[in-house]
Amino acid sequence: MKVVEVSLGERSYPIHIGSGILGGLQERLLQEATGSKLLLLSNPTVYSIYGPVVERAIEGASLQRSLVLIPDGEQYKDYFWAYHILTRMLQDGLDRGSLLIALGGGVIGDIGGFVASVFMRGIAYVQVPTTLLAQVDSSVGGKTGVNHPLGKNMIGTFYQPRFVWIDVQTLRTLPEDQFRAGMAEVIKYGVIWDREFFQYLRSNHRQILGLQPESLEQVVQRCCQIKAEVVSRDEREAGLRAILNFGHTVGHAIETATSYRGYLHGEAVAVGMVAEAWLAHRLGLLSETEAGEIEETIRSYGLPVGIPKEIEVSRMLSYMTLDKKARAGRLRIVLPEGIGRVRVQEITEEGLLEETLRALQRV
Ligand SMILES: NC(=O)c1ccc[n+]([C@@H]2O[C@H](COP(=O)([O-])OP(=O)(O)OC[C@H]3O[C@@H](n4cnc5c(N)ncnc54)[C@H](O)[C@@H]3O)[C@@H](O)[C@H]2O)c1
């Protein structure tokens, strides 16, 4: 088993990564639980596959568990479901010494972390992420939250888990499109931080797409190390953490222009990274070869690299401008200066951005 440490002083915690380690959760729970009660939070899809193993681990740790399954879907990551979970916790007599386990993808992890952070002013929680996106991104870093009709993730907290338990074997049952979408975030880490890792992803894509355990462990470990390092330096997103948004400015514009339908988040980020890489090239920051390598790598993982004609570039631009207004009038985009290095750049030449997006409608 691999262990990555997230260093945040007294809020530090380990991320355990391995293949087939879900049952091993029992021992770790025995070390962590201070009270006798626990809430297991999941959704019916994940629980039907992994519930039995996790239930055995909880039973083995002699913990009394409550179970809440929320329906499967982003639309249930909301205040009403958070309230429902809190109600069940109170009804079942959970207290400040109780533990919450979030078993599932980013939706379960985000709402679980949020509930844990506000129940009796905060109880311990554990992330057991089962999607690639959750394993490399959402379960690490302590951002929790729920959506509001007026905006995604608008209600939330920064609240770190006690530990993260990642079994890469759970990725075997993940729908293929979800796995590929997670790969967009994986590639992102290579571009923003680690050229060597980027090259690893280029040369090992067959093993990775073939879900070979050692490759998956290596990929998840490196991503967690990078995210842990960024988060350790900037827990509350005052500066450096913004680099994790590479691909997300254009990605969000695509998601908004398509009303969050038609694209998985990772797919929109994939197109966003291609657009932002080519924008960096147009601005003279990135060579044509490197922008091409980024595009090619994203394509090699079966991710989209172009913007369909149905999406109006003018609409995308107005979303980015609206976003810009919300952030004191400056459009700032994370741009690669080379593979493994990025900078946050204020975009003054919006014409170049438009040109870049239009060029992507031809691919
Ligand atoms: N907190 C953060 O820092 C952070 C970062 C990025 C994204 N997020 C959030 O994460 C959420 C998206 O997460 P996601 O992509 O994991 O989506 P998700 O949680 O909706 O999971 C995707 C789908 O896969 C299913 N699933 C999960 N694990 C499975 C498995 N092992 N086998 C079979 N099916 C499985 C789920 O039931 C769901 O249908 C969004 O709400 C986003 O806002 C949070």
The ligand as an SDF file (V2000), in Angstrom:
LIG
                    3D

 44 48  0  0  0  0  0  0  0  0999 V2000
  -14.2860   18.9250   -3.4740 N   0  0  0  0  0  0  0  0  0  0  0  0
  -13.5330   19.1290   -4.5210 C   0  0  0  0  0  0  0  0  0  0  0  0
  -12.3970   19.6020   -4.4320 O   0  0  0  0  0  0  0  0  0  0  0  0
  -14.0590   18.7390   -5.8730 C   0  0  0  0  0  0  0  0  0  0  0  0
  -13.2070   18.7090   -6.9800 C   0  0  0  0  0  0  0  0  0  0  0  0
  -13.7180   18.2900   -8.1960 C   0  0  0  0  0  0  0  0  0  0  0  0
  -15.0520   17.9140   -8.2950 C   0  0  0  0  0  0  0  0  0  0  0  0
  -15.8620   17.9640   -7.2040 N   0  0  0  0  0  0  0  0  0  0  0  0
  -17.2750   17.5360   -7.2730 C   0  0  0  0  0  0  0  0  0  0  0  0
  -17.3080   16.1600   -7.5830 O   0  0  0  0  0  0  0  0  0  0  0  0
  -18.5560   15.8610   -8.1940 C   0  0  0  0  0  0  0  0  0  0  0  0
  -18.3130   14.9460   -9.3660 C   0  0  0  0  0  0  0  0  0  0  0  0
  -17.7390   13.7570   -8.9000 O   0  0  0  0  0  0  0  0  0  0  0  0
  -17.7280   12.4170   -9.7660 P   0  0  0  0  0  0  0  0  0  0  0  0
  -17.2380   12.7290  -11.1080 O   0  0  0  0  0  0  0  0  0  0  0  0
  -17.0480   11.3930   -8.9620 O   0  0  0  0  0  0  0  0  0  0  0  0
  -19.2860   12.1030   -9.9750 O   0  0  0  0  0  0  0  0  0  0  0  0
  -20.3190   11.1990   -9.1790 P   0  0  0  0  0  0  0  0  0  0  0  0
  -20.0700   11.1950   -7.7450 O   0  0  0  0  0  0  0  0  0  0  0  0
  -21.6690   11.6210   -9.6460 O   0  0  0  0  0  0  0  0  0  0  0  0
  -20.0230    9.7400   -9.7550 O   0  0  0  0  0  0  0  0  0  0  0  0
  -20.2090    9.4820  -11.1290 C   0  0  0  0  0  0  0  0  0  0  0  0
  -21.0860    8.2490  -11.3550 C   0  0  0  0  0  0  0  0  0  0  0  0
  -20.3190    7.0670  -11.1050 O   0  0  0  0  0  0  0  0  0  0  0  0
  -21.0280    6.1940  -10.2100 C   0  0  0  0  0  0  0  0  0  0  0  0
  -19.9830    5.4640   -9.4930 N   0  0  0  0  0  0  0  0  0  0  0  0
  -19.1430    5.9430   -8.5480 C   0  0  0  0  0  0  0  0  0  0  0  0
  -18.2070    5.0420   -8.2560 N   0  0  0  0  0  0  0  0  0  0  0  0
  -18.4830    3.9420   -8.9970 C   0  0  0  0  0  0  0  0  0  0  0  0
  -17.8720    2.6740   -9.1430 C   0  0  0  0  0  0  0  0  0  0  0  0
  -16.7370    2.3810   -8.5260 N   0  0  0  0  0  0  0  0  0  0  0  0
  -18.4350    1.7940   -9.9800 N   0  0  0  0  0  0  0  0  0  0  0  0
  -19.5740    2.1150  -10.6710 C   0  0  0  0  0  0  0  0  0  0  0  0
  -20.1610    3.3010  -10.6110 N   0  0  0  0  0  0  0  0  0  0  0  0
  -19.6270    4.2050   -9.7780 C   0  0  0  0  0  0  0  0  0  0  0  0
  -21.8540    7.1440   -9.3890 C   0  0  0  0  0  0  0  0  0  0  0  0
  -22.9390    6.4660   -8.7870 O   0  0  0  0  0  0  0  0  0  0  0  0
  -22.2890    8.1530  -10.4460 C   0  0  0  0  0  0  0  0  0  0  0  0
  -23.3730    7.6520  -11.1800 O   0  0  0  0  0  0  0  0  0  0  0  0
  -19.1810   17.1950   -8.5590 C   0  0  0  0  0  0  0  0  0  0  0  0
  -20.2430   17.4480   -7.6740 O   0  0  0  0  0  0  0  0  0  0  0  0
  -18.0660   18.2000   -8.3570 C   0  0  0  0  0  0  0  0  0  0  0  0
  -18.5470   19.4690   -7.9640 O   0  0  0  0  0  0  0  0  0  0  0  0
  -15.3810   18.3630   -6.0020 C   0  0  0  0  0  0  0  0  0  0  0  0
  1  2  1  0
  2  3  2  0
  2  4  1  0
  4  5  1  0
  4 44  2  0
  5  6  2  0
  6  7  1  0
  7  8  2  0
  8  9  1  0
  8 44  1  0
  9 10  1  0
  9 42  1  0
 10 11  1  0
 11 12  1  0
 11 40  1  0
 12 13  1  0
 13 14  1  0
 14 15  2  0
 14 16  1  0
 14 17  1  0
 17 18  1  0
 18 19  2  0
 18 20  1  0
 18 21  1  0
 21 22  1  0
 22 23  1  0
 23 24  1  0
 23 38  1  0
 24 25  1  0
 25 26  1  0
 25 36  1  0
 26 27  1  0
 26 35  1  0
 27 28  2  0
 28 29  1  0
 29 30  1  0
 29 35  2  0
 30 31  1  0
 30 32  2  0
 32 33  1  0
 33 34  2  0
 34 35  1  0
 36 37  1  0
 36 38  1  0
 38 39  1  0
 40 41  1  0
 40 42  1  0
 42 43  1  0
M  CHG  2   8   1  16  -1
M  END
$$$$
